[in-house]
Amino acid sequence: MDNRKTLLFFSFTLLLAIGMAAQQKSSNKKLDAMIVQGMKDWKVPGLAAIVVKDGEVIFQETYGVKNLETKEPVDENTLFNMASTTKAIVAIAMGMLVDDGKLKWDDKVVDHLPYFKLSTPYITADARVKDLFTHNLGIGNADALWTIDSVSTGETIRRFQFAKKTYPLRGGFTYQNIMYAVAGEVIAEVSGKPWNEFVKERIFNPLGMTRTQAIAGHIFEVGNYVTPYSDDPEDGMVEVDYGFSDQIGPAGMICSTAHDISKYLTFLVNDGVYKTDTLVKPKTFKKLFEPHSFLGLTGTYPTNALTKPNWNTYGLGWFQQDYKGHKLDFHTGSLFGLVAIAGVMHDKNMAVYVFANLDHAELRHAIMYKAIDLYAFDDNSRDWHLEVFKLYQGFKKENLEKSKKKAANRVKNTKTSLPLEAYQGRYTNEMLGSAKVSMQNDKLRINFNEFITYDARHWHYDTFITNKDPRFREKLVVRFELNNDGEISQFDFMGEVFTKTEEADD
């Protein structure tokens, strides 16, 4: 190349680089402006957003405060909860064991965990390792196992055998956290070390994710973490009790930071390679993002009304759909006042991640789609914050109307079949444990497993309604039933029956 051609080449390259830098700066400014406005409208206390493109971190910003009282600002090392975006990391860990030749995706679970048992013998016998990640085993949801109790992982898995079959094996889709806990136990059995140590050794350490904690409770030891909040329709902004349930840790308890997540996203965009290290073999990495379950046109996310995908599937720890003719792998995480979302568009070499400390702050969806539009398609035509905010404000209005209708349908001037004293006693459920019902003034107090207590006031007939769960902020229905002798024999709670086994203590 002569000097003139060389000069023209470098001039063109320089102009191209300047143009790309200017475009990225403009996109950063637009995304930042939307986040700032979105936080005001959603009343989000603290948030972190990260975008990686072509192996480079092009946007990493933190906003707001960790705690509304202390006003300490969120920084790049502040710990948030990854919630269900944890699932993808656990699937990666299992893939590493596949790469090591320690197991295969199609191995039967019982071959690694002989104690594994489900309510249907056929499903127990045929459940494969990959089935633990795809939510299509045919068993109903049993999240109450960890929301109203705090037993060990082993006991949680043992009790899950009482969850009933609700559809044929691999013939449907029911989101299933407990199976990820089982996956964690398979990782421990095959690797010879607890799942949390394995992911730290094989994922966090190589990526330099030095602040990331696989045991959520450890955040209190290392410090610099957010406080969870809920914008309650009746009570306004309230602090939510921490609800870390490490007995199902692989389902959603990893905590991380903006700085650490930027490294994780870089690894995802580079197809399992970080810097010069191949952490996951190409074949295995591809397997993680292949469709394994089919959800139909409606999917599970309300934002489908805005994105209008042609298909919805689930990989190994990832929801999937088409967006602008390209495949988008993504997953939300929601846990007691803490939320997250992860999105990867592999053929555009980009990934997005958002943390926030407000219960179901769906601004996360707007940030993900806005980032994809800006950095993958150079498209600023949609006001994603406004669209998502209007969508969820509509749901909020619908829920308020349902609450009013429920109150209006309450049958007034009824009374319980028996004096409140007759409802006292001990009740049991083979899956969910025990409950002690006692009197508290003119209400019933229901203590589940010495773990969580509700006060329940009379609603109508033999139905009671609880106070708000300090984590979910929901009022729940408890319906008592009489036997043929006219005695209280059981109550229904969250679709499960607790049978009376003892009368009240004297």
C-alpha positions in Angstrom: 0.0 0.0 0.0 1.5 3.4 -1.0 1.6 6.3 1.4 -1.5 7.9 0.0 -3.6 4.8 0.3 -2.2 4.2 3.8 -3.2 7.8 4.8 -6.6 7.4 3.3 -7.1 4.0 5.1 -6.1 5.4 8.5 -8.1 8.6 8.0 -11.2 6.5 7.2 -10.6 4.3 10.2 -10.2 7.3 12.4 -13.4 8.9 11.1 -15.2 5.6 11.6 -14.0 5.3 15.2 -14.9 8.9 15.9 -18.4 8.3 14.5 -18.9 5.2 16.5 -17.7 6.9 19.7 -20.1 9.8 19.0 -23.0 7.3 18.4 -22.2 5.4 21.6 -22.1 8.6 23.6 -25.4 9.7 22.2 -27.0 6.3 22.9 -25.6 6.4 26.5 -27.1 9.8 27.0 -30.5 8.6 25.8 -30.5 5.5 27.9 -29.4 7.4 31.0 -32.2 10.0 30.5 -34.8 7.3 30.2 -33.5 5.6 33.4 -33.5 8.8 35.4 -37.1 9.6 34.3 -38.1 6.0 34.9 -36.8 5.9 38.4 -38.8 9.0 39.3 -42.0 7.5 37.9 -41.5 4.0 39.4 -40.1 5.5 42.6 -37.1 3.2 42.5 -34.7 3.8 45.4 -31.6 2.3 43.8 -30.6 0.8 40.5 -27.6 -0.4 38.4 -27.6 -0.9 34.6 -24.8 -2.5 32.5 -24.5 -3.0 28.7 -21.8 -5.0 27.0 -21.3 -4.8 23.2 -18.6 -6.6 21.2 -16.8 -7.7 24.3 -16.6 -4.2 25.7 -18.5 -2.6 28.6 -20.1 0.4 26.9 -22.5 1.4 29.6 -22.2 0.9 33.4 -24.1 3.3 35.6 -25.5 3.2 39.2 -28.3 5.4 40.4 -30.1 6.3 43.6 -29.5 5.0 47.1 -29.1 1.7 48.9 -31.3 2.8 51.8 -33.9 5.6 51.9 -33.0 6.5 55.5 -29.2 6.6 55.3 -29.2 7.9 51.7 -26.0 6.1 51.0 -25.5 6.0 47.2 -25.4 2.8 45.1 -21.9 2.3 43.7 -20.4 -0.3 41.3 -19.6 -2.6 44.2 -23.0 -2.5 45.9 -24.5 -5.9 46.2 -28.0 -6.6 44.8 -29.7 -10.0 44.5 -29.6 -11.7 41.1 -32.8 -13.7 42.1 -33.8 -16.0 39.3 -31.1 -14.8 36.9 -29.0 -17.1 39.2 -30.5 -20.0 37.3 -28.4 -19.4 34.2 -25.2 -19.5 36.3 -26.2 -22.8 37.8 -26.9 -24.2 34.3 -23.4 -23.0 33.2 -21.9 -24.8 36.2 -23.6 -28.0 35.2 -22.3 -27.5 31.6 -18.8 -27.4 33.0 -19.3 -30.8 34.6 -20.5 -32.0 31.2 -17.3 -30.7 29.7 -15.3 -32.4 32.5 -16.9 -35.7 31.5 -18.4 -36.1 35.0 -22.0 -36.4 33.7 -24.2 -36.0 30.6 -27.3 -33.8 30.2 -29.4 -36.9 29.5 -28.2 -38.8 32.7 -31.1 -39.9 34.9 -31.2 -37.7 38.1 -31.7 -40.8 40.3 -28.3 -42.2 39.0 -26.6 -39.2 40.8 -29.2 -38.7 43.6 -30.7 -42.0 44.6 -32.9 -40.3 47.1 -34.6 -38.1 44.5 -38.3 -38.9 44.4 -41.3 -37.2 42.9 -45.1 -38.0 43.3 -45.2 -40.0 40.1 -42.8 -43.0 39.9 -42.5 -42.8 36.1 -41.4 -39.2 36.2 -39.0 -40.0 39.1 -37.4 -42.8 37.1 -37.1 -40.9 33.8 -36.2 -37.3 35.0 -33.0 -36.3 33.3 -30.4 -33.8 34.4 -31.4 -31.3 31.7 -35.0 -31.6 32.9 -34.0 -29.9 36.1 -33.5 -26.6 34.2 -36.5 -26.6 31.8 -39.6 -26.3 34.0 -41.5 -29.1 32.2 -41.2 -32.2 34.4 -45.0 -32.2 34.9 -45.1 -31.4 38.6 -47.0 -28.5 40.1 -45.4 -25.5 41.7 -44.5 -25.8 45.4 -42.8 -22.5 46.3 -44.6 -22.4 49.6 -42.0 -25.0 50.6 -39.5 -22.1 51.1 -41.8 -19.2 51.6 -43.4 -20.5 54.7 -40.6 -22.7 56.1 -36.9 -22.7 56.3 -35.8 -26.4 56.4 -32.6 -27.7 54.9 -32.2 -28.3 51.2 -32.4 -32.0 51.7 -35.6 -31.8 53.6 -37.1 -29.3 51.0 -36.3 -31.8 48.2 -37.7 -34.7 50.3 -41.0 -32.9 50.9 -41.3 -31.9 47.2 -42.2 -35.6 46.5 -45.7 -34.6 47.7 -46.2 -32.0 45.0 -48.7 -33.4 42.6 -48.4 -34.2 38.9 -50.3 -31.6 36.9 -49.5 -32.5 33.3 -47.5 -35.2 31.3 -43.8 -35.4 31.6 -42.3 -32.7 29.2 -45.8 -31.9 28.1 -46.3 -28.4 29.5 -44.5 -25.6 31.4 -44.7 -24.8 35.1 -42.0 -22.5 36.6 -40.2 -24.7 39.1 -37.7 -23.3 41.6 -37.2 -26.5 43.6 -35.7 -28.4 40.6 -32.8 -25.9 40.6 -32.1 -26.8 44.2 -32.0 -30.4 43.0 -29.5 -29.3 40.3 -27.3 -27.8 43.0 -27.3 -31.1 44.8 -26.3 -32.9 41.6 -23.4 -30.5 41.2 -22.3 -31.2 44.7 -22.6 -34.9 44.3 -20.7 -35.0 41.0 -18.0 -32.4 41.8 -17.5 -33.4 45.4 -18.0 -29.9 46.7 -21.1 -27.7 47.5 -22.6 -26.0 44.5 -21.7 -22.5 46.0 -18.0 -23.5 46.2 -18.1 -24.9 42.7 -19.5 -21.8 41.1 -17.1 -19.6 43.0 -14.1 -21.8 41.9 -15.1 -22.3 38.3 -17.1 -19.1 37.4 -16.6 -16.2 39.9 -12.9 -16.6 40.4 -11.9 -16.9 36.7 -14.1 -14.0 35.8 -12.8 -11.8 38.7 -16.2 -11.5 40.3 -14.7 -10.9 43.7 -17.7 -9.4 45.4 -20.3 -11.9 44.2 -21.8 -14.2 46.9 -23.4 -17.5 46.2 -24.8 -17.7 49.7 -27.1 -14.7 49.9 -26.8 -14.4 53.7 -23.1 -13.6 53.3 -23.9 -10.1 52.1 -24.4 -9.1 55.8 -20.8 -10.1 56.5 -19.1 -8.4 53.5 -21.2 -5.2 53.6 -22.3 -2.6 51.0 -25.7 -4.0 50.1 -29.1 -2.6 49.3 -32.2 -2.6 51.3 -35.3 -4.1 49.7 -38.5 -2.0 49.3 -42.1 -2.3 48.1 -44.4 0.5 46.8 -47.5 -0.8 48.6 -50.8 0.4 47.2 -52.1 1.1 50.7 -49.1 1.9 52.7 -46.8 3.6 50.2 -43.0 2.9 50.1 -42.2 0.4 52.8 -39.0 -1.5 53.7 -39.4 -5.2 53.0 -37.9 -7.9 55.3 -35.0 -9.7 53.8 -36.1 -13.1 52.6 -33.0 -15.0 51.5 -33.8 -18.7 51.3 -30.4 -20.3 50.8 -31.9 -23.8 51.0 -33.0 -23.2 47.3 -29.9 -21.1 46.6 -29.4 -22.4 43.0 -32.8 -21.2 42.1 -32.2 -17.5 42.9 -29.9 -16.5 45.8 -26.7 -15.3 44.2 -25.9 -11.6 45.0 -23.7 -9.5 42.8 -22.6 -6.0 41.8 -22.6 -3.9 38.7 -18.8 -4.3 38.4 -18.9 -8.0 38.7 -21.9 -8.5 36.4 -20.0 -6.5 33.6 -17.5 -9.3 33.6 -20.2 -12.0 33.5 -21.9 -10.3 30.5 -18.6 -10.1 28.7 -18.2 -13.8 29.2 -21.7 -14.4 27.8 -21.2 -12.2 24.8 -17.9 -13.9 24.0 -19.7 -17.3 23.9 -18.1 -18.8 27.1 -14.7 -17.3 26.6 -13.2 -14.7 29.1 -10.1 -12.9 27.9 -8.1 -15.9 26.6 -9.7 -18.6 28.7 -12.4 -20.9 27.4 -14.5 -21.6 30.5 -17.2 -23.5 28.6 -16.7 -25.5 25.4 -18.5 -24.1 22.4 -20.8 -27.1 22.0 -21.9 -26.9 25.6 -22.3 -23.1 25.5 -24.6 -23.5 22.5 -26.6 -26.2 24.3 -27.4 -23.7 27.1 -29.2 -21.4 24.7 -31.0 -24.0 22.6 -34.8 -24.1 23.0 -35.8 -27.0 25.3 -39.4 -26.0 26.4 -42.1 -24.4 24.3 -44.4 -21.8 25.8 -46.7 -20.9 23.0 -47.5 -17.4 21.6 -48.5 -15.8 24.9 -45.4 -16.8 26.9 -45.2 -15.8 30.5 -44.3 -12.1 30.4 -46.9 -9.3 30.1 -44.4 -7.3 28.0 -45.2 -9.7 25.1 -48.2 -7.4 24.5 -45.6 -4.8 23.5 -42.9 -6.9 21.8 -45.4 -9.2 20.0 -43.0 -12.2 19.6 -43.8 -15.0 17.1 -42.6 -17.7 19.5 -41.6 -18.2 23.2 -39.3 -20.9 24.4 -37.1 -21.7 27.4 -33.5 -22.9 27.2 -31.4 -23.9 30.2 -32.0 -21.0 32.6 -33.2 -18.6 29.9 -36.5 -17.5 28.5 -36.3 -16.9 24.7 -38.3 -15.1 22.0 -37.8 -13.3 18.8 -37.3 -9.5 18.8 -36.9 -7.6 15.5 -36.1 -10.8 13.7 -33.4 -11.9 16.2 -33.3 -14.3 19.0 -33.3 -12.8 22.5 -32.4 -14.8 25.6 -33.5 -13.2 28.8 -34.6 -13.8 32.3 -36.1 -11.7 35.2 -35.4 -12.2 38.9 -37.8 -11.1 41.7 -37.2 -11.8 45.3 -38.8 -9.9 48.2 -38.2 -6.3 47.2 -35.2 -7.0 45.0 -35.3 -7.4 41.2 -33.1 -8.0 38.2 -33.2 -8.7 34.5 -30.6 -10.2 32.1 -30.8 -10.1 28.4 -28.4 -11.5 25.7 -28.7 -11.1 21.9 -25.9 -13.3 20.7 -26.0 -12.5 17.0 -25.7 -8.8 17.9 -22.9 -9.5 20.4 -24.6 -7.6 23.2 -25.9 -8.2 26.6 -27.8 -6.1 29.2 -28.3 -6.4 32.9 -30.4 -4.4 35.4 -30.6 -4.5 39.2 -33.1 -2.6 41.4 -34.2 -2.6 45.0 -37.9 -2.1 44.5 -40.4 -5.0 44.3 -41.4 -5.7 40.7 -39.9 -2.4 39.4 -40.7 -3.3 35.7 -38.6 -0.4 34.5 -36.1 -3.2 34.1 -37.9 -4.4 31.0 -37.9 -0.9 29.5 -34.2 -0.6 30.1 -33.4 -3.9 28.5 -35.4 -3.2 25.3 -34.3 0.4 25.1 -30.6 -0.7 25.3 -31.2 -3.4 22.6 -32.8 -0.8 20.4 -30.1 1.8 20.9 -27.0 -0.4 20.7 -28.0 -3.3 18.5 -30.3 -1.4 16.0 -29.5 2.3 16.4 -33.2 2.8 16.9 -34.6 5.5 19.3 -38.2 5.4 18.0 -39.9 3.9 21.0 -40.4 5.4 24.4 -40.0 2.1 26.3 -40.4 3.6 29.7 -43.7 5.2 28.8 -45.0 2.0 27.1 -44.0 -0.3 30.0 -45.2 2.1 32.7 -48.6 2.5 31.0 -48.9 -1.3 30.7 -48.2 -2.0 34.3 -50.2 1.0 35.5 -53.1 -0.7 33.7 -52.4 -3.9 35.6 -52.3 -2.0 38.9 -55.7 -0.4 38.1 -57.1 -3.9 37.3 -55.8 -5.3 40.6 -57.3 -2.5 42.5 -60.6 -3.1 40.8 -60.4 -6.8 41.7 -59.7 -5.9 45.3 -62.8 -3.7 45.4 -64.9 -6.4 43.7 -63.6 -8.9 46.3 -64.6 -6.6 49.1 -68.0 -6.0 47.5 -68.6 -9.7 47.2 -67.9 -10.3 50.9 -71.0 -11.7 52.5 -71.8 -9.3 55.3 -73.2 -10.0 58.7 -72.1 -13.6 58.7 -70.3 -15.3 61.6 -68.1 -18.3 62.1 -69.7 -21.7 62.5 -68.1 -22.1 65.9 -66.5 -19.8 68.5 -63.0 -18.8 67.7 -61.6 -21.0 70.4 -62.7 -24.1 68.3 -60.3 -23.1 65.5 -57.3 -23.3 67.7 -54.9 -26.2 67.5 -52.1 -27.8 65.5 -52.5 -28.6 61.8 -50.1 -30.4 59.4 -49.5 -30.8 55.7 -47.2 -33.6 54.5 -45.4 -31.2 52.1 -45.6 -27.8 53.9 -45.1 -28.8 57.5 -47.1 -27.6 60.5 -49.2 -24.7 61.6 -50.2 -23.6 65.1 -53.5 -21.7 65.3 -54.1 -19.6 68.4 -56.4 -16.7 69.4 -55.2 -13.1 69.5 -57.9 -10.8 70.8 -60.7 -11.1 68.1 -58.4 -12.6 65.5 -56.6 -15.9 64.8 -52.9 -16.1 64.8 -51.4 -18.7 62.5 -47.7 -19.7 62.9 -46.2 -21.8 60.1 -43.3 -23.9 61.1 -42.0 -21.4 63.7 -40.9 -19.5 60.7 -43.6 -17.0 59.7 -46.7 -15.8 61.5 -49.9 -14.3 60.2 -52.8 -12.6 62.0 -56.1 -13.5 60.3 -59.4 -11.7 60.8 -62.8 -13.0 60.0 -63.9 -12.3 56.4 -67.2 -14.3 56.1 -68.5 -17.7 57.1 -65.4 -19.8 58.0 -63.0 -17.8 55.8 -60.4 -15.5 57.2 -58.0 -13.1 55.6 -54.5 -12.5 56.8 -52.5 -9.3 57.3 -49.8 -8.6 54.7 -46.8 -10.9 54.5 -43.8 -8.7 55.5 -42.0 -9.9 52.4 -44.6 -10.4 49.7 -47.0 -7.7 51.0 -50.0 -9.8 50.2 -53.2 -10.6 52.1 -53.9 -14.3 51.9 -57.1 -16.3 52.4 -57.5 -19.1 55.0 -60.6 -21.2 54.7 -61.6 -23.6 57.5 -63.8 -26.6 57.1 -65.9 -28.7 59.4 -66.2 -32.5 59.5 -69.4 -34.5 59.8 -69.3 -34.1 63.6 -69.4 -30.3 63.3 -65.8 -29.9 64.4 -63.1 -27.9 62.7 -61.0 -30.5 60.8 -58.8 -28.6 58.3 -58.0 -25.4 56.6 -57.0 -24.5 53.0 -54.1 -22.1 52.5 -52.5 -21.3 49.1 -54.3 -24.3 47.6 -52.9 -26.7 50.2 -54.9 -28.4 53.0 -53.6 -28.5 56.5 -55.3 -31.2 58.6 -56.0 -30.7 62.3 -54.0 -33.1 64.5 -54.2 -31.6 67.9 -56.5 -29.4 69.9 -55.3 -26.1 71.4 -52.8 -26.3 74.2 -54.3 -25.9 77.6 
